[in-house]
Amino acid sequence: MMIIGIPKEIKNNEYRVALVPAGAEILTEEGHTVIIESDAGAGSSLCNEDYTAMGAEIASSAEEVYGRSDLILKVKEPQPSEYPLIRPGQVIFTYFHFAASKDLTIAMMKSGAVCIAYETIQLSDGSLPLLTPMSEVAGRMAVHEGAKYLEKPMEGRGILLGGVPGVLPANVVILGGGVVGSNSARMAAGLGANVIILDVNLDRLRRLADILPPNVRTLYSNRQNIRQCLADADLVIGCALSRGTKTPILVTREMLGLMKKGSVIVDVAIDQGGAFDTSRPTTHSSPTYIVDGVVHYCVTNMPGAVAGTSTFALTNVTLPYAVQIARHGWRDAARKDKALMLGLNIAEGKVYLPALAELFSIENVGNAENMNSLC
Ligand SMILES: NC(=O)c1ccc[n+]([C@@H]2O[C@H](COP(=O)([O-])OP(=O)(O)OC[C@H]3O[C@@H](n4cnc5c(N)ncnc54)[C@H](O)[C@@H]3O)[C@@H](O)[C@H]2O)c1
């Protein structure tokens, strides 16, 4: 039986929590001990008593949670103040997005912990089941945020996405037609905007052309097509993803100059490095900055702001994997489930994600295909 700890998230304006009371009930019924840091659920309107009623214990500090737990369930990547709390052999199950931070990668290698990343768990059809619900949230939210920052008092062009009768709607360009992109397209189209969605995967574009409304058009993603779209764009949403590595830069510094003053970029892909050369991570408390007159919104934890929705959407998909890790231990759980095995990024000082090792030229590499090497 395991001790499972849930610390309070400490990233800027992060209100999600990694376990809801229904999850605490399932884990304690299996005989595990669940320790949740006091008020960890408060940002999602969940109080300590909701958890204790389901058999969880309340810990007064993060030190106690990390100090006692075999398995830590989190939402966002460990912050520097949490690094020293992580113990060798402890399993950390959370979003890591290692490709965006060499410092985090090195810190987790040095910690000797087992880092299983939500975002690289992958089903046999190639889908990323633990990224999907947060991508759905971020994709929808990107349009809200874009609409807000297009307003004049927010330093935007003063354009209403849907226009009004007699005045044309805004042009929304979406770079990447995956989960984020398709959700953004649906929202923007619903508001009446003119939408163009670009991707390099033609099958994906065929499917989107079939299912999305007629005010969404599809376009193959290459530099020339992106350049042409930028000149007319009011809102550009960056949401391309190259699995396990940095986002490809789709809009260079020089291409930004093609955009109108007061137009808005929402770079959802910032958590993997960003799709724009001029993107740098921002926070909910200071979400935007301006380059060449273009408003940049690059918040790395967008769903954290709508925790009342996101916590439940996230834990619906993470809990079954947490149950497997707790029930079998991380090695056996990964051996039994290839999807979970692909979530293994770093274990006991070695990197198990080839794209990550290559990105940061790390030599200490494990062989995730051969789980015997983990024993
Ligand atoms: N900032 C946040 O809070 C937040 C929240 C959720 C997701 N995300 C991030 O959003 C990004 C997208 O996630 P997703 O779930 O939509 O991924 P996805 O895999 O469903 O979709 C990515 C799409 O990008 C396309 N793509 C790859 N290269 C491209 C290129 N050169 N041009 C255009 N398209 C290209 C792929 O073909 C794919 O269709 C990820 O980096 C994810 O981590 C960020």
Ligand as a Chemical Component Dictionary entry (heavy atoms), coordinates in Angstrom:
data_LIG
# 
_chem_comp.id                   LIG 
_chem_comp.type                 NON-POLYMER 
_chem_comp.pdbx_formal_charge   0 
_chem_comp.three_letter_code    LIG 
# 
loop_
_chem_comp_atom.comp_id 
_chem_comp_atom.atom_id 
_chem_comp_atom.alt_atom_id 
_chem_comp_atom.type_symbol 
_chem_comp_atom.charge 
_chem_comp_atom.model_Cartn_x 
_chem_comp_atom.model_Cartn_y 
_chem_comp_atom.model_Cartn_z 
_chem_comp_atom.pdbx_ordinal 
LIG N1  N1  N 0  -0.585 27.148 -22.256 1  
LIG C1  C1  C 0  -1.398 26.249 -21.702 2  
LIG O1  O1  O 0  -1.928 26.458 -20.623 3  
LIG C2  C2  C 0  -1.677 24.963 -22.422 4  
LIG C3  C3  C 0  -2.773 24.163 -22.080 5  
LIG C4  C4  C 0  -3.026 22.991 -22.821 6  
LIG C5  C5  C 0  -2.190 22.654 -23.891 7  
LIG N2  N2  N 1  -1.114 23.445 -24.171 8  
LIG C6  C6  C 0  -0.199 23.152 -25.272 9  
LIG O2  O2  O 0  -0.802 23.396 -26.526 10 
LIG C7  C7  C 0  -0.050 22.696 -27.522 11 
LIG C8  C8  C 0  -1.006 21.964 -28.465 12 
LIG O3  O3  O 0  -1.646 20.906 -27.764 13 
LIG P1  P1  P 0  -2.683 19.926 -28.504 14 
LIG O4  O4  O 0  -3.285 19.074 -27.441 15 
LIG O5  O5  O -1 -3.565 20.688 -29.427 16 
LIG O6  O6  O 0  -1.689 19.026 -29.373 17 
LIG P2  P2  P 0  -2.092 18.079 -30.601 18 
LIG O7  O7  O 0  -1.025 17.051 -30.729 19 
LIG O8  O8  O 0  -3.520 17.635 -30.463 20 
LIG O9  O9  O 0  -2.041 19.064 -31.844 21 
LIG C9  C9  C 0  -0.865 19.629 -32.318 22 
LIG C10 C10 C 0  -1.051 19.855 -33.812 23 
LIG O10 O10 O 0  0.070  20.609 -34.272 24 
LIG C11 C11 C 0  0.265  20.185 -35.595 25 
LIG N3  N3  N 0  1.561  20.659 -36.087 26 
LIG C12 C12 C 0  2.804  20.122 -35.913 27 
LIG N4  N4  N 0  3.698  20.841 -36.593 28 
LIG C13 C13 C 0  3.025  21.873 -37.187 29 
LIG C14 C14 C 0  3.385  22.953 -38.024 30 
LIG N5  N5  N 0  4.653  23.123 -38.422 31 
LIG N6  N6  N 0  2.417  23.799 -38.442 32 
LIG C15 C15 C 0  1.134  23.647 -38.049 33 
LIG N7  N7  N 0  0.720  22.623 -37.289 34 
LIG C16 C16 C 0  1.650  21.752 -36.862 35 
LIG C17 C17 C 0  0.157  18.673 -35.508 36 
LIG O11 O11 O 0  -0.025 18.082 -36.791 37 
LIG C18 C18 C 0  -1.081 18.545 -34.619 38 
LIG O12 O12 O 0  -2.289 18.453 -35.376 39 
LIG C19 C19 C 0  0.889  21.765 -26.730 40 
LIG O13 O13 O 0  2.177  22.345 -26.663 41 
LIG C20 C20 C 0  0.279  21.730 -25.349 42 
LIG O14 O14 O 0  1.213  21.409 -24.348 43 
LIG C21 C21 C 0  -0.850 24.585 -23.460 44 
# 
loop_
_chem_comp_bond.comp_id 
_chem_comp_bond.atom_id_1 
_chem_comp_bond.atom_id_2 
_chem_comp_bond.value_order 
_chem_comp_bond.pdbx_ordinal 
LIG N1  C1  SING 1  
LIG C1  O1  DOUB 2  
LIG C1  C2  SING 3  
LIG C2  C3  SING 4  
LIG C2  C21 DOUB 5  
LIG C3  C4  DOUB 6  
LIG C4  C5  SING 7  
LIG C5  N2  DOUB 8  
LIG N2  C6  SING 9  
LIG N2  C21 SING 10 
LIG C6  O2  SING 11 
LIG C6  C20 SING 12 
LIG O2  C7  SING 13 
LIG C7  C8  SING 14 
LIG C7  C19 SING 15 
LIG C8  O3  SING 16 
LIG O3  P1  SING 17 
LIG P1  O4  DOUB 18 
LIG P1  O5  SING 19 
LIG P1  O6  SING 20 
LIG O6  P2  SING 21 
LIG P2  O7  DOUB 22 
LIG P2  O8  SING 23 
LIG P2  O9  SING 24 
LIG O9  C9  SING 25 
LIG C9  C10 SING 26 
LIG C10 O10 SING 27 
LIG C10 C18 SING 28 
LIG O10 C11 SING 29 
LIG C11 N3  SING 30 
LIG C11 C17 SING 31 
LIG N3  C12 SING 32 
LIG N3  C16 SING 33 
LIG C12 N4  DOUB 34 
LIG N4  C13 SING 35 
LIG C13 C14 SING 36 
LIG C13 C16 DOUB 37 
LIG C14 N5  SING 38 
LIG C14 N6  DOUB 39 
LIG N6  C15 SING 40 
LIG C15 N7  DOUB 41 
LIG N7  C16 SING 42 
LIG C17 O11 SING 43 
LIG C17 C18 SING 44 
LIG C18 O12 SING 45 
LIG C19 O13 SING 46 
LIG C19 C20 SING 47 
LIG C20 O14 SING 48 
# 
